[in-house]
């Protein structure tokens, strides 16, 4: 991952390294789903957070699935996914698996960053995302 921001957006938990972009994209969707569910469990309003950080209006269902789908197909997220897809097409197969698995950062740092990411933090980073 070229930055902490990219790691926040694209890091997911998976027992084995992904072999393609589509699997990684699915992992990100699952991550979003979990972040939304955890946000609701903590008493936050994920819709209000999405509207605030992404400066958009949300009028769909209040289910975790619908909110995750909305977020996954939001323009900012699609731009981020395009960047990730481009990075997959330029993946260097000679890089050691550990480096790929943890985005070039120390395993402990990656695990801590992953554990510390909340929906609010995720949306904050996504709102500032600029495609390369």
C-alpha atoms as one frame of an Amber mdcrd trajectory, in Angstrom:
protein
   0.000   0.000   0.000   1.492   3.315  -0.982   0.086   5.116   2.108  -1.812
   4.691   5.371  -4.876   6.058   3.593  -4.697   3.362   0.922  -4.199   0.744
   3.613  -7.283   2.010   5.446  -9.391   1.752   2.283  -8.082  -1.491   0.834
  -6.850  -3.619   3.739  -9.059  -6.591   4.526  -8.717  -9.702   6.628  -8.357
 -12.897   4.641  -6.610 -16.130   5.606  -4.791 -16.376   2.267  -3.512 -13.718
  -0.148  -5.925 -12.764  -2.899  -5.096 -13.880  -6.403  -7.119 -11.250  -8.266
  -8.853  -7.901  -8.011 -12.371  -9.350  -7.905 -11.645 -11.342  -4.753 -10.097
  -8.259  -3.142 -13.136  -6.173  -4.131 -15.432  -8.742  -2.512 -13.294  -8.616
   0.634 -13.695  -4.838   0.731 -17.474  -5.164   0.423 -17.493  -7.581   3.371
 -15.306  -5.130   5.315 -17.743  -2.276   4.596 -20.640  -4.468   5.686 -18.864
  -5.200   8.986 -17.907  -1.556   9.578 -21.533  -0.496   9.057 -22.873  -3.227
  11.358 -20.314  -2.340  14.067 -21.178   1.330  13.695 -24.859   0.569  14.275
 -24.030  -1.647  17.257 -22.071   1.249  18.785 -25.097   3.540  18.405 -23.808
   5.557  15.451 -25.967   6.400  12.464 -24.047   5.154   9.397 -26.360   7.023
   7.037 -25.641  10.334   8.772 -21.914   9.569   8.630 -22.096   8.765   4.907
 -24.063  11.929   4.193 -21.667  14.038   6.261 -18.358  12.706   4.947 -19.336
  12.052   1.330 -21.625  15.084   1.059 -24.385  13.029  -0.481 -28.020  12.229
   0.235 -29.046   8.683   1.111 -32.717   7.721   0.693 -32.586   3.930   0.396
 -33.310   1.242   2.967 -31.709   1.302   6.405 -30.457  -2.298   6.234 -26.746
  -3.000   6.484 -26.789  -4.647   3.030 -28.438  -1.668   1.338 -26.131   0.842
   3.018 -23.067  -1.237   2.057 -24.304  -1.477  -1.550 -24.882   2.277  -1.691
 -21.422   2.946  -0.329 -19.751   0.402  -2.612 -21.256   2.070  -5.692 -20.747
   5.677  -4.594 -18.590   7.707  -7.008 -15.763   8.106  -4.466 -15.672   4.373
  -3.800 -15.786   3.530  -7.483 -12.832   5.851  -8.043 -10.948   4.105  -5.239
 -11.828   0.692  -6.696 -10.577   1.778 -10.105  -7.255   2.763  -8.542  -7.063
  -0.580  -6.753  -7.825  -2.408  -9.998  -5.041  -0.504 -11.739  -2.650  -1.466
  -8.942  -3.639  -5.109  -9.362  -2.799  -4.920 -13.055   0.672  -3.617 -12.151
   1.312  -6.095  -9.324   4.929  -7.157  -9.052   4.948 -10.958  -8.628   8.542
 -10.877  -7.368   7.595  -9.067  -4.140   7.698 -11.384  -1.087   4.298 -12.691
   0.061   4.597 -10.991   3.476   5.077  -7.642   1.805   2.012  -8.199  -0.365
  -0.028  -9.535   2.550   0.629  -6.506   4.760   0.954  -3.806   2.139   4.663
  -3.296   2.682   4.260  -2.408   6.367   5.121  -4.358   9.474   2.539  -7.016
  10.323   1.898  -5.536  13.788   1.289  -2.065  12.319  -1.057  -3.465   9.687
  -3.029  -5.463  12.253  -3.306  -2.432  14.551  -4.427  -0.153  11.712  -7.017
  -2.713  10.631  -8.327  -3.089  14.191  -8.499   0.685  14.730 -10.492   1.433
  11.573 -14.066   2.497  12.222 -16.738   3.477   9.703 -16.103   7.111  10.607
 -12.359   6.748   9.919 -13.022   4.829   6.707 -15.400   7.513   5.408 -13.014
  10.284   6.448 -10.244   8.712   4.359 -12.594   7.942   1.460 -13.846  11.537
   1.392 -10.269  12.754   0.824  -9.341  10.031  -1.681  -7.930  11.283  -4.947
  -7.403   8.785  -7.743  -3.917   8.670  -9.113
